[in-house]
Amino acid sequence: MRSTLLRAAIHLLLLSVSACSSPWQPDGSMSSANNPPPMPVVPVQGVKATPQSIVLVALGETRQLIATVSPANATDQAIVWESGDSSVVSVSAAGVITAKAVGSGVFVTAYSHDRSRQASVNVSVEPRGAPEAIYESSGHLNAVSAAVHGAPITSRYVFYANSTFALQFNSAILGFFEYRGRFVRTDSEITLSFNDSSIGGSWEAIGTLNGDVLSVAYNSIMSLSDFIDGDYMLSR
């Protein structure tokens, strides 16, 4: 009787060791140091594309669009770009758009790889032609920005016949750059709506005309973004 119980205990012990060391998983697959169990798939829950809208002001102009998927640890991070009208705006596999013809309201869309999620950028092509008026200034950025750009930088407002404008800068470090937008003008005032924005809200400003002087007052959002009010002198 004692030997029978001993043999049964040994048999159960061997079965237990065999089960613990088995390379087979409950689903029938086999794992080992060289063949670990597969990682769980994290699906894409959303796609974000920036900027939300953009205006190209010259045929042939290019701009880079950015798309990201969420969550950040999604298994498939691939993005597929498509233009709603490639005869007006084309887009490369890397998200670079190119102005092909005059047009507006063209949606360039970023899709997740399986096309289950998407986000779009509203693109218009509006060649702005020759400037109607240019207002020059010695530069209107505060000391923080001056430090970033290496020196106080010059700036100017350029207004075009298609009701668009550009606030242009020359930086010792970054070189030439500009912020664009649209304007509405009366006899004594210009309302400036910038294409750019900050987390706090839209960029807007009011310009008051007094002879050849344009006095610009920025909203609180732009003031927090290192812009300060100032005067610009008509140069042409």
C-alpha positions as CSV (number, residue, x, y, z in Angstrom):
1,M,0.0,0.0,0.0
2,R,2.8,2.4,0.9
3,S,4.7,1.7,-2.3
4,T,1.5,2.3,-4.3
5,L,1.0,5.7,-2.7
6,L,4.7,6.6,-3.3
7,R,4.5,5.7,-7.0
8,A,1.3,7.8,-7.4
9,A,2.9,10.8,-5.7
10,I,6.0,10.6,-8.0
11,H,3.7,10.3,-11.0
12,L,1.8,13.5,-10.0
13,L,5.0,15.3,-9.4
14,L,6.3,14.4,-12.9
15,L,3.0,15.6,-14.5
16,S,3.3,18.9,-12.6
17,V,6.9,19.5,-13.8
18,S,6.0,18.6,-17.4
19,A,3.0,21.0,-17.4
20,C,5.1,23.9,-16.0
21,S,7.8,23.4,-18.6
22,S,5.5,22.9,-21.6
23,P,6.2,25.4,-24.4
24,W,2.6,25.1,-25.6
25,Q,0.2,28.0,-24.8
26,P,-3.5,27.5,-24.1
27,D,-4.4,28.7,-27.6
28,G,-2.2,25.9,-29.1
29,S,0.7,28.1,-30.1
30,M,4.2,27.4,-28.8
31,S,6.4,29.9,-27.0
32,S,10.1,29.9,-26.2
33,A,12.9,32.2,-25.6
34,N,13.2,32.6,-29.4
35,N,9.5,32.6,-30.0
36,P,7.7,34.8,-27.3
37,P,3.9,35.1,-27.3
38,P,2.7,37.9,-29.6
39,M,2.2,41.4,-28.3
40,P,-1.4,42.6,-28.1
41,V,-2.5,44.9,-31.0
42,V,-3.3,48.5,-29.9
43,P,-5.8,49.9,-32.4
44,V,-5.8,53.5,-33.7
45,Q,-8.5,55.5,-32.0
46,G,-8.0,58.8,-33.8
47,V,-6.0,60.9,-36.3
48,K,-5.1,64.6,-35.9
49,A,-3.9,66.8,-38.8
50,T,-2.3,70.2,-38.6
51,P,-2.8,73.0,-39.5
52,Q,-6.6,72.8,-39.8
53,S,-6.6,75.2,-42.7
54,I,-4.0,76.8,-44.9
55,V,-3.8,79.3,-47.8
56,L,-1.1,78.9,-50.5
57,V,-0.4,82.2,-52.1
58,A,1.6,81.2,-55.2
59,L,1.4,78.4,-57.8
60,G,4.0,75.8,-57.0
61,E,4.2,76.8,-53.3
62,T,4.7,73.8,-51.0
63,R,3.9,73.3,-47.3
64,Q,4.4,70.4,-44.9
65,L,1.3,69.0,-43.2
66,I,1.6,67.0,-40.0
67,A,-0.6,64.0,-39.0
68,T,-0.4,62.0,-35.8
69,V,-2.4,59.0,-34.6
70,S,-3.7,58.3,-31.1
71,P,-3.0,56.7,-28.8
72,A,0.7,57.3,-29.1
73,N,1.4,53.5,-28.6
74,A,-1.0,52.4,-31.4
75,T,0.5,49.4,-33.2
76,D,0.1,50.8,-36.7
77,Q,1.4,54.4,-37.0
78,A,1.2,54.6,-40.8
79,I,-0.6,57.6,-42.4
80,V,-2.1,57.7,-45.9
81,W,-2.6,61.1,-47.5
82,E,-5.2,62.0,-50.2
83,S,-6.3,65.2,-51.9
84,G,-9.9,66.0,-52.6
85,D,-8.8,67.7,-55.8
86,S,-5.3,67.0,-56.9
87,S,-5.7,69.3,-59.9
88,V,-5.7,72.2,-57.4
89,V,-3.6,70.8,-54.5
90,S,-1.5,67.7,-54.7
91,V,-0.1,65.8,-51.7
92,S,2.8,63.5,-51.4
93,A,3.0,60.3,-49.3
94,A,4.9,62.3,-46.7
95,G,2.2,65.0,-46.4
96,V,3.8,67.8,-48.5
97,I,1.1,69.7,-50.4
98,T,1.8,71.7,-53.7
99,A,-0.4,74.4,-55.2
100,K,-1.3,73.4,-58.7
101,A,-4.2,75.8,-59.7
102,V,-6.4,78.5,-58.2
103,G,-9.1,77.1,-56.0
104,S,-10.6,76.9,-52.5
105,G,-12.1,74.4,-50.1
106,V,-9.9,71.5,-51.1
107,F,-9.7,69.0,-48.3
108,V,-6.5,67.1,-47.9
109,T,-7.1,64.1,-45.7
110,A,-4.9,62.0,-43.5
111,Y,-6.2,58.4,-43.1
112,S,-5.0,55.7,-40.6
113,H,-3.5,52.8,-42.5
114,D,-6.8,50.8,-42.3
115,R,-8.7,53.9,-43.2
116,S,-10.9,53.6,-40.1
117,R,-9.9,57.1,-38.8
118,Q,-9.2,60.3,-40.6
119,A,-8.6,64.1,-40.3
120,S,-8.6,66.8,-42.9
121,V,-6.9,70.1,-43.7
122,N,-8.8,72.8,-45.6
123,V,-6.5,74.1,-48.3
124,S,-7.0,77.1,-50.7
125,V,-4.8,78.4,-53.4
126,E,-5.1,82.2,-53.8
127,P,-2.2,83.8,-55.6
128,R,-1.9,87.3,-54.1
129,G,-0.2,89.2,-56.9
130,A,1.7,92.5,-56.4
131,P,1.4,94.3,-53.0
132,E,-1.1,97.2,-52.8
133,A,0.5,98.8,-49.8
134,I,3.6,98.2,-47.5
135,Y,4.0,99.5,-44.0
136,E,7.5,99.4,-42.6
137,S,8.6,99.2,-38.9
138,S,11.8,98.9,-37.0
139,G,10.5,95.7,-35.4
140,H,7.8,94.9,-32.9
141,L,8.8,91.9,-30.8
142,N,9.7,92.1,-27.2
143,A,13.0,91.4,-25.6
144,V,12.4,87.7,-25.2
145,S,11.9,87.3,-28.9
146,A,14.8,89.6,-29.7
147,A,17.0,87.3,-27.6
148,V,15.7,84.3,-29.6
149,H,16.4,85.9,-32.9
150,G,19.8,87.2,-32.0
151,A,19.0,90.9,-32.3
152,P,16.0,93.2,-32.7
153,I,14.4,92.3,-36.0
154,T,12.7,94.4,-38.6
155,S,9.1,93.8,-39.6
156,R,6.5,95.1,-42.1
157,Y,2.9,94.6,-43.1
158,V,2.2,93.9,-46.8
159,F,-1.3,94.2,-48.1
160,Y,-2.5,92.5,-51.3
161,A,-5.5,93.1,-53.6
162,N,-7.1,89.8,-52.7
163,S,-7.7,91.0,-49.1
164,T,-4.8,89.0,-47.8
165,F,-1.8,90.3,-45.9
166,A,1.6,89.2,-44.6
167,L,3.4,90.3,-41.5
168,Q,7.0,89.7,-42.5
169,F,10.2,89.6,-40.5
170,N,13.9,89.4,-41.1
171,S,15.7,87.4,-38.3
172,A,19.4,87.3,-37.7
173,I,19.0,83.6,-36.9
174,L,15.9,82.3,-38.7
175,G,16.2,84.6,-41.8
176,F,13.0,85.7,-43.6
177,F,9.6,84.4,-42.3
178,E,6.0,85.7,-42.3
179,Y,2.6,85.3,-40.7
180,R,-0.3,85.4,-43.1
181,G,-4.0,86.3,-42.8
182,R,-7.0,88.2,-44.2
183,F,-8.0,91.8,-43.6
184,V,-11.1,93.9,-43.8
185,R,-10.5,97.6,-44.4
186,T,-12.6,100.8,-43.8
187,D,-11.5,104.4,-44.3
188,S,-9.8,104.5,-40.9
189,E,-9.4,101.0,-39.7
190,I,-8.0,97.6,-40.8
191,T,-9.2,94.4,-39.0
192,L,-6.5,91.7,-39.2
193,S,-7.3,88.0,-38.8
194,F,-4.2,85.8,-38.8
195,N,-4.1,82.3,-40.1
196,D,-2.0,81.3,-37.1
197,S,-3.2,80.8,-33.6
198,S,-2.1,79.8,-30.1
199,I,-3.5,77.3,-27.5
200,G,-5.3,80.3,-26.0
201,G,-7.2,81.2,-29.2
202,S,-7.1,83.0,-32.5
203,W,-4.6,85.7,-33.5
204,E,-6.3,89.0,-34.3
205,A,-5.3,92.7,-34.4
206,I,-6.8,96.1,-35.2
207,G,-4.9,98.6,-37.3
208,T,-5.8,102.3,-37.1
209,L,-5.0,104.5,-40.1
210,N,-3.8,108.0,-39.5
211,G,-2.4,109.5,-42.7
212,D,0.7,107.3,-43.6
213,V,0.8,105.7,-40.2
214,L,-0.7,102.3,-39.3
215,S,-1.0,101.8,-35.6
216,V,-1.5,98.1,-34.8
217,A,-3.0,96.8,-31.5
218,Y,-2.8,93.0,-31.0
219,N,-5.3,91.0,-29.0
220,S,-4.3,89.4,-25.7
221,I,-3.5,86.1,-27.3
222,M,-0.9,87.7,-29.6
223,S,0.5,89.8,-26.7
224,L,1.2,86.5,-24.9
225,S,2.9,85.2,-28.0
226,D,5.5,88.0,-27.9
227,F,3.9,90.6,-30.1
228,I,3.6,94.2,-28.9
229,D,1.6,97.1,-30.2
230,G,3.3,99.6,-32.5
231,D,3.3,102.0,-35.5
232,Y,4.2,101.2,-39.1
233,M,4.9,103.8,-41.7
234,L,3.6,103.6,-45.3
235,S,6.5,103.0,-47.7
236,R,4.6,102.3,-51.0
